[in-house]
Amino acid sequence: LALTDRSHAAALDAADPLGAYRERFVIVDPSLIYLDGNSLGRLPAATAARLVRTVTEEWGDGLIRSWDQWIDLPTRVGDRIARAVLGAEPGEVVVADSTTVNFYKLAVAALDARPDRRVIITDVDNFPTDRYVLEGMATARGATVRWLEVDTVAGPQLDDVAPLLADDVALVTFSHVAYRSGARADMTAITSAAHEVGALALWDLSHSAGSVPVALGRSNVDLAVGCTYKYLHGGPGSPAWLFVRKSLQSELKQPIWGWFGQRDQFAMGSAYQAQRDLRAFLSGTPSVLALAAIDEGVALVEEAGIAAVADKGRALTDYAIALYNAWLADLGFLLGTPRESEQRGAHISIRRADADVLCTALVGVGVVTDFRRPDAIRLGLAPLTTRFVDVWQGLAKIRDLAK
Ligand SMILES: *Cc1c(COP(=O)(O)O)cnc(C)c1O
């Protein structure tokens, strides 16, 4: 079978050990080619049922009494994320707030933990919210962002970061998988280099939690944050997770002191005393409905197993790149993603000057992708819900429109 035959894609689907997982999701329009699971993951069927239960039984019937079972959702769901996809210990991950707010909390905590150091390192191509938070925080706290210029395909490399490291650096922070290129950084090596100069490392795993293997413990990562609505299928606007390595939890202080971080919350005491564990990184009342949805999404990923999920992501992106080589490389495109599978996540970026026009035209022929400025069509190949025939169809449509 030729690689470019649809039947080749169908054969890959037939042999896919995770193929049956697609049926665990709500798919209203089977003809839609959805290649944007890295912006918003599909809805698991179990989530709809769980939400009905949470709303009618726990809220409708249980009312305030249900807080008994709700109060520890941030830590319970956090522990599930820790073991299912992050390679972290129980008590190292909680769910709260947005990725943006969690990133702020952890970045401030890191900067405050190194009061004699005023430099933060990140890259110019990092996700906008991370860059904005760092800018705002640096302005407010008299710190400086030392911007790393990066190759827009390869992303931050240890050899580029190393020359910027010095004993004035408090914090080194990057995305593990870059939102545009899909480039995967060497988290272990860059963290180790940051530690050598006494800095802390904070990683944004929004595009890697649930798509690639991660071992925050073994990688010796200090701090991390990530979304739950992408590869974890938590639903639109579902709150984010944050990770703080156990040994740092009593040392670091986050800046948003609220009653959910207070040691004896319901004593309603006069002065703030932070919890002794990770709950100190909570602030206000958690979003119970969203947490119930995240629990179901992560449970599906856990059941499938992150190793198998990551294998499928690698196979899908390999296949997409093979079709790119066959169909698109000669049409004036640039592959905006590393070709080496260990150096990328589960999305790829195909670049040409008219990418925005192509993305709009693709929607018209039933293919949902993302346009990312200035010139990238981003194809998110969420492993649990994307078929090889979807990749085939999506790339074929791009070829037809681009000719
Ligand atoms: C999607 C994404 C976010 C989103 O942050 P929110 O606060 O949830 O809007 C943050 N960082 C990265 C790298 C992302 O890809």
The ligand as an ORCA input file, in Angstrom:
! r2SCAN-3c Opt
* xyz 0 1
  C      -3.288     27.223     26.270
  C      -2.097     27.743     27.017
  C      -2.258     28.558     28.150
  C      -3.627     29.053     28.540
  O      -3.656     29.802     29.702
  P      -5.081     30.163     30.331
  O      -4.783     30.921     31.520
  O      -5.784     28.849     30.591
  O      -5.855     30.947     29.318
  C      -1.118     28.925     28.838
  N       0.123     28.532     28.441
  C       0.299     27.762     27.339
  C       1.664     27.343     26.941
  C      -0.813     27.362     26.592
  O      -0.634     26.610     25.510
*
